[in-house]
Each structure stands twice: as structure tokens, then as C-alpha cells.
Amino acid sequence: MKLTEKQKGLLSWFIYLLFLLLAWFLIKSFATVVKVDGHSMDPNLHTGQRVLVLKKSAVKRNSVIVFDAFGEDPTKLSTTYYVKRVVGIPGDKIVYKDGKLYINNKLYKQNYISKKQVSVGTRYRYQSDVIKNWDIAKLSKEKWVDDQDEKIVPKGMYFVLGDNRSISNDSRYWGFVEQRKILGVVYAFPWSGTATQRYNINDLKNKKALN
């Protein structure tokens, strides 16, 4: 059966629309775009900035991730997406002491934030008290570790902090992020922010972070 020119045109449009639909489905399966809301990741991500979230990327130390805080942060009563930086991966022991952060007894490099944020901002508040020195076994959430003598990040969970430590609501206050809650790893677009900010988001996860 020979197609008319009109039928050929309609078929071409159908194939084109089908291709777009498949491309959209594939893109949605592997990535999505979200908008940052808030200042907890300053100075590296800013409120209103759009970033790409790669759903299949491996989560590493220093990865910036988006995750559903519902069920993690007890103040959230429905799906709420947070963006934070992974500091501790499964098996890590984390201690903050004398203005420095240690992972597995090694100094953790934090060149992506200012010295003030490292030495002061990483403290946390428990009720009205500012706790200057802490380790993950003492951060008051029973779900964090089954054995309080273990003092490590459990399997399938991650310890996250916001870059803007002094205002960030993160693992210091409500515990670990379960792997199943992670939407994906953040990638900053080439046209957004400065070269340093993009490096701190896109590339640090592939660099050695411990002395």
C-alpha cells in the first residue's frame, strides 16, 4: 500500500513525537532539574539556583545530594526535599573537636567553606546549649547507631551537613539519611555560579578529602 504525501507527513510527525516522548522518559529516569530554596548551602549553592540531579550517580564523600527529609527530619510531615553535602559514608566514625572535623581519626579537608564555618559553624545547638565538641555517638538520636559503642555511620546511611553550617538543619540534629531517601547527586550547570563554586559541587566528590 502506497502512502500519500499527507500520510507520510503525519507518519513523520508521529515518529518525531514518539522519539521526543522516549527521550523525555529516558531523561526523567536518569536526571531531573530542581531549584535550590534556602541558604544552607551558601556559598556554593544559592537560593533560586537551578541544578541538575543525577539519579544514578554513585554517592561518595563530598557528594552534594538531594533527598526526601520526610521521615528523617521529624519536623517534616510530608515530602520535603533537602540539599546537603555528604560528609560521612557507611562505616565512618565522625568526630568534631577543637574546631576541626575528623573522619576515622583523620582530619577532614573542608576547603569548600571558610575557616570560620569550619571552626565555628560546625558546632551545633542542643536545646539552648552550643556544643563545641561532639561525635556521632553523642548526637542524641537513638536510630543512628544500634550499638552506642560502635560510633560509626551504619550501613545504608549517610551523614550530611550543609555548607553554611551555622544555619543548616542537618545530620547534627536529626540523624542519618537513608540511602533509599536519596533522589540523586547534584551537578551545577556550567553557566551557574563561579568556577570555584562549580568545582566545589561537581568535582570534590572525586578528590581525596582526608589528610
Protein Blocks (a to p, Z undefined) as FASTA:
>chain_A
ZZdfklmmmmmmmmmmmmmmmmmmmmmmmgccdddedjklcckbcghiacdddfkbccde
hiacdddfehkammbcbdcddddddfbdghiacddeehiaceehiacdffkbcfklmmmm
mpccehjbccfbdcfklnopaklpmblklopacehiacdddfklmlpccfklnopadfkl
pnbdcdddfkgcjfklmmmmmmmmmpcfbZZ
